Amino acid sequence: MSAAAHSAEEIARRRYLEDTSARRFRRAVRDFIKRRPLGTIGAVIIIVMILAAAFADVVAPYRPDEGVFTGLPLAPSLEHLIGTDSYGFDVFSRLLYGARTALLVGFTSSLVGSTIGLVLGVVGAYFGGKTDETIQRVMDVLISFPLIVIAIAVIAALGPGTTNVIVAITVPFIPRVSRVVRASGLAVVRMPYIEAARSVGVRAPRIMFRHMVPNVFAPYLIMLTAFLGQAILLEASLSFLGLGVVEPEPAWGLMLRGQGMTFLDQAPWLAIAPGVAISLAVFGFNLFGDSLRDALDPKLRTA
């Protein structure tokens, strides 16, 4: 076979595989929408939130720090859809820009924390012995405290700010993911193909990341999705307590803590708007995470 014919055959094969993968993806999406309506609702909420954050510069009628001091909030109107605070800042615009902060903190902290937990869980399951024992004792210490307590402790050591908030939320996620991944990894490490790979001299890092990680990826993905909503709620809680994001950066927790509490009786929309935004974000991620767990868990999928 000539080189040109071989190249054409290889191109045709790749196109066939890509087309097959695309069809499988579309079929999986259709099945998910049909069988998981609540998960679909959660996915729609997440997509709307992502689009609002991505196109805040286009959608928002005002900049988040653009306003004229009025002393008192202005009620919702055609000019300001959800009113303004006492500094003249448009609440709707700050909600859109606040979605950026929530998603930045949520995605970064949950992704980094879950990934570190994945690595520690796989390493502990593969090596066992003293390595696993040491990792698990450290995880026991971290998991013995509630999420918010560890986050507050880290913020107390590092100080407030967006970067420190991400670190503070990342730390308590690590042991929870590590425990779940380790449990799945202990079953995988006893499989015959792992023993076969060891017997032919395959190095430990290659076995872990080539053979073990793909087989524990489903619980990792489920935990990652579930933690996104918790991360957004934690960020809002820390900001509300004055330990999270600092002004002038817009954040939903800051909106609740400042103008929302000060003018709760005279201008309830200042508290209702960020409260609804936080609730919808957490609700959407929880719905999608639960449906994703049902879809990826073999036992639940069979049922």
C-alpha positions as CSV (number, residue, x, y, z in Angstrom):
1,M,0.0,0.0,0.0
2,S,1.4,3.4,-1.0
3,A,2.0,6.1,1.5
4,A,-0.8,8.3,0.0
5,A,-3.3,5.5,0.3
6,H,-2.3,4.7,3.8
7,S,-2.6,8.4,4.8
8,A,-6.1,8.6,3.2
9,E,-7.1,5.5,5.1
10,E,-5.9,6.9,8.3
11,I,-7.7,10.2,7.7
12,A,-10.9,8.3,6.9
13,R,-10.6,6.2,10.1
14,R,-10.1,9.3,12.3
15,R,-13.1,11.0,10.7
16,Y,-15.2,7.9,11.4
17,L,-14.1,7.8,15.0
18,E,-14.8,11.5,15.5
19,D,-18.2,11.1,13.9
20,T,-19.0,8.1,16.1
21,S,-17.9,10.0,19.2
22,A,-20.1,13.0,18.2
23,R,-23.1,10.7,17.7
24,R,-22.5,9.0,21.0
25,F,-22.3,12.3,22.8
26,R,-25.5,13.6,21.2
27,R,-27.3,10.4,22.1
28,A,-26.0,10.6,25.7
29,V,-27.2,14.2,26.0
30,R,-30.7,13.2,24.6
31,D,-30.9,10.3,27.1
32,F,-29.8,12.5,30.0
33,I,-32.5,15.1,29.1
34,K,-35.2,12.5,28.7
35,R,-34.4,10.5,31.8
36,R,-33.1,13.2,34.2
37,P,-35.4,16.2,33.9
38,L,-34.3,17.6,37.2
39,G,-30.7,17.3,36.2
40,T,-31.6,19.1,32.9
41,I,-33.1,22.0,34.9
42,G,-29.9,22.2,37.0
43,A,-27.8,22.2,33.8
44,V,-29.9,25.0,32.4
45,I,-29.4,27.1,35.6
46,I,-25.7,26.5,35.4
47,I,-25.5,27.4,31.7
48,V,-27.5,30.6,32.3
49,M,-25.2,31.5,35.2
50,I,-22.1,30.9,33.1
51,L,-23.4,33.0,30.2
52,A,-24.4,35.8,32.6
53,A,-20.9,35.8,34.0
54,A,-19.2,35.5,30.6
55,F,-21.2,38.3,29.0
56,A,-21.6,40.6,32.0
57,D,-19.8,43.4,30.2
58,V,-22.4,43.2,27.4
59,V,-25.6,42.4,29.4
60,A,-25.1,44.6,32.5
61,P,-26.4,48.1,31.9
62,Y,-23.8,49.6,34.2
63,R,-20.4,48.9,35.6
64,P,-20.4,47.4,39.1
65,D,-18.6,50.4,40.5
66,E,-20.6,53.0,38.5
67,G,-23.0,55.0,40.5
68,V,-23.8,58.3,42.2
69,F,-24.2,58.5,46.0
70,T,-27.8,59.0,46.9
71,G,-27.9,58.2,50.6
72,L,-30.9,55.9,50.1
73,P,-31.5,53.0,47.8
74,L,-33.7,53.6,44.7
75,A,-36.6,51.2,44.1
76,P,-36.7,49.0,41.0
77,S,-37.6,50.8,37.8
78,L,-37.1,50.6,34.1
79,E,-33.7,52.3,34.5
80,H,-32.6,50.0,37.3
81,L,-34.4,46.7,37.0
82,I,-33.6,45.6,40.6
83,G,-33.1,49.0,42.0
84,T,-29.9,50.5,43.4
85,D,-28.1,50.6,46.8
86,S,-27.3,53.8,48.7
87,Y,-24.2,54.3,46.7
88,G,-26.1,54.4,43.5
89,F,-24.7,51.0,42.3
90,D,-27.1,49.1,40.0
91,V,-28.0,45.8,41.8
92,F,-28.7,43.9,38.6
93,S,-25.3,44.8,37.2
94,R,-23.6,43.8,40.5
95,L,-25.4,40.5,40.4
96,L,-24.1,39.7,37.0
97,Y,-20.5,40.6,37.9
98,G,-20.9,38.8,41.2
99,A,-21.6,35.6,39.2
100,R,-18.0,35.9,37.9
101,T,-16.6,35.9,41.4
102,A,-18.8,33.0,42.5
103,L,-17.9,30.8,39.5
104,L,-14.2,31.7,39.7
105,V,-14.0,30.7,43.4
106,G,-16.4,27.7,42.9
107,F,-14.7,26.1,39.9
108,T,-11.1,26.8,41.0
109,S,-11.4,25.6,44.5
110,S,-13.5,22.5,43.7
111,L,-11.3,21.5,40.8
112,V,-8.0,22.0,42.6
113,G,-9.3,20.4,45.8
114,S,-10.9,17.4,44.0
115,T,-7.8,16.8,41.9
116,I,-5.5,16.8,44.9
117,G,-7.9,14.4,46.6
118,L,-7.9,12.2,43.5
119,V,-4.1,12.0,43.5
120,L,-3.9,11.3,47.2
121,G,-6.6,8.7,47.0
122,V,-5.0,6.8,44.1
123,V,-1.5,7.0,45.6
124,G,-2.8,5.6,49.0
125,A,-4.8,2.8,47.3
126,Y,-1.9,1.8,45.1
127,F,0.9,1.7,47.6
128,G,-1.0,0.9,50.8
129,G,1.0,0.2,53.9
130,K,2.7,3.2,55.7
131,T,2.1,5.5,52.7
132,D,-1.7,4.9,52.8
133,E,-1.7,5.0,56.6
134,T,0.1,8.4,56.7
135,I,-2.2,9.9,54.1
136,Q,-5.4,8.7,55.8
137,R,-4.4,10.0,59.3
138,V,-3.9,13.4,57.8
139,M,-7.2,13.1,56.0
140,D,-8.8,12.1,59.3
141,V,-7.6,15.3,61.0
142,L,-9.0,17.5,58.1
143,I,-12.3,15.6,57.8
144,S,-13.0,15.8,61.5
145,F,-13.8,19.5,61.2
146,P,-16.8,21.1,59.4
147,L,-16.0,22.8,56.0
148,I,-16.7,26.3,57.3
149,V,-14.5,25.8,60.4
150,I,-11.4,24.9,58.3
151,A,-12.2,27.6,55.8
152,I,-12.4,30.2,58.6
153,A,-9.1,28.9,60.1
154,V,-7.3,29.2,56.8
155,I,-8.7,32.7,56.2
156,A,-7.6,33.7,59.8
157,A,-4.1,32.6,58.9
158,L,-3.9,34.1,55.4
159,G,-6.3,37.0,55.5
160,P,-9.3,37.9,53.3
161,G,-9.1,38.2,49.5
162,T,-10.2,36.2,46.5
163,T,-7.0,34.1,46.3
164,N,-7.1,33.3,50.0
165,V,-10.7,32.4,49.8
166,I,-10.0,29.9,47.0
167,V,-7.2,28.3,49.2
168,A,-9.5,28.2,52.2
169,I,-12.3,26.4,50.4
170,T,-9.9,24.1,48.6
171,V,-8.4,22.6,51.7
172,P,-11.5,21.0,53.3
173,F,-12.5,19.4,49.9
174,I,-9.3,17.4,49.7
175,P,-10.0,14.7,52.4
176,R,-13.6,14.1,51.3
177,V,-12.6,13.4,47.7
178,S,-9.6,11.4,48.8
179,R,-11.7,9.0,50.9
180,V,-14.2,8.3,48.1
181,V,-11.5,7.8,45.4
182,R,-9.4,5.6,47.8
183,A,-12.4,3.3,48.4
184,S,-12.9,2.8,44.6
185,G,-9.1,2.5,44.1
186,L,-8.8,-0.3,46.6
187,A,-11.1,-2.4,44.4
188,V,-9.3,-1.4,41.2
189,V,-5.8,-2.2,42.5
190,R,-6.7,-5.8,43.0
191,M,-7.8,-6.3,39.4
192,P,-5.8,-8.8,37.2
193,Y,-4.7,-6.2,34.7
194,I,-3.0,-4.2,37.5
195,E,-1.1,-7.3,38.6
196,A,-0.2,-8.0,34.9
197,A,1.1,-4.5,34.5
198,R,3.3,-4.8,37.6
199,S,4.6,-8.2,36.5
200,V,5.9,-6.8,33.2
201,G,7.7,-4.0,35.0
202,V,5.4,-1.0,34.3
203,R,6.3,1.8,36.6
204,A,3.9,2.9,39.4
205,P,3.1,6.4,38.1
206,R,2.1,4.9,34.7
207,I,-0.1,2.3,36.3
208,M,-1.8,4.8,38.6
209,F,-2.6,7.5,35.9
210,R,-3.1,5.2,32.9
211,H,-5.0,2.3,34.5
212,M,-6.4,3.5,37.9
213,V,-7.4,7.1,37.4
214,P,-9.8,6.3,34.5
215,N,-11.5,3.7,36.6
216,V,-12.1,6.0,39.6
217,F,-12.9,9.1,37.4
218,A,-16.7,8.7,37.8
219,P,-16.8,9.2,41.6
220,Y,-14.2,12.0,41.2
221,L,-16.5,13.8,38.7
222,I,-19.5,13.4,40.9
223,M,-17.7,14.8,43.9
224,L,-16.4,17.7,41.8
225,T,-19.8,18.6,40.6
226,A,-21.3,18.3,44.1
227,F,-18.6,20.5,45.6
228,L,-19.2,23.4,43.1
229,G,-22.5,24.4,44.8
230,Q,-20.9,24.0,48.3
231,A,-17.9,26.2,47.2
232,I,-20.3,29.0,46.0
233,L,-22.2,28.8,49.3
234,L,-19.0,28.8,51.3
235,E,-17.6,31.8,49.4
236,A,-20.9,33.7,50.0
237,S,-20.8,32.7,53.7
238,L,-17.2,33.9,54.2
239,S,-17.9,37.2,52.4
240,F,-21.0,37.7,54.5
241,L,-18.9,37.3,57.6
242,G,-16.3,39.7,56.3
243,L,-13.7,37.0,55.8
244,G,-14.0,36.5,52.1
245,V,-13.9,38.7,49.0
246,V,-13.2,42.4,49.8
247,E,-14.6,45.5,48.2
248,P,-14.7,46.9,45.6
249,E,-14.9,43.4,43.9
250,P,-18.6,42.5,43.5
251,A,-19.7,39.4,45.4
252,W,-23.1,38.1,46.4
253,G,-22.1,37.6,50.0
254,L,-20.8,41.1,50.2
255,M,-24.1,42.4,48.8
256,L,-26.0,40.6,51.6
257,R,-23.6,41.7,54.3
258,G,-23.5,45.4,53.5
259,Q,-26.5,47.1,51.9
260,G,-28.7,44.0,52.2
261,M,-28.6,44.0,56.0
262,T,-28.4,47.8,56.5
263,F,-31.6,48.5,54.5
264,L,-33.4,45.3,55.1
265,D,-36.7,47.0,56.1
266,Q,-36.6,50.0,53.6
267,A,-35.2,48.1,50.6
268,P,-35.7,44.4,50.9
269,W,-34.6,43.8,47.2
270,L,-31.0,44.5,48.3
271,A,-31.1,41.2,50.3
272,I,-33.6,39.2,48.2
273,A,-31.7,39.6,44.9
274,P,-28.3,38.1,46.0
275,G,-30.1,35.6,48.2
276,V,-32.1,34.3,45.3
277,A,-28.9,34.2,43.1
278,I,-27.0,32.1,45.7
279,S,-30.0,29.8,46.2
280,L,-30.4,29.2,42.4
281,A,-26.7,28.6,41.9
282,V,-26.5,26.0,44.7
283,F,-29.8,24.5,43.7
284,G,-28.7,24.1,40.1
285,F,-25.4,22.5,40.9
286,N,-27.0,20.1,43.4
287,L,-29.6,19.0,40.9
288,F,-27.1,18.4,38.2
289,G,-24.7,16.7,40.5
290,D,-27.3,14.3,41.8
291,S,-28.5,13.4,38.3
292,L,-24.9,13.0,37.2
293,R,-24.3,10.6,40.1
294,D,-27.4,8.6,39.1
295,A,-26.3,8.4,35.5
296,L,-22.7,7.4,36.3
297,D,-23.3,5.0,39.2
298,P,-23.7,1.5,37.7
299,K,-26.0,0.3,40.4
300,L,-28.3,3.3,40.1
301,R,-28.1,3.3,36.3
302,T,-29.2,-0.4,36.3
303,A,-32.1,0.3,38.7
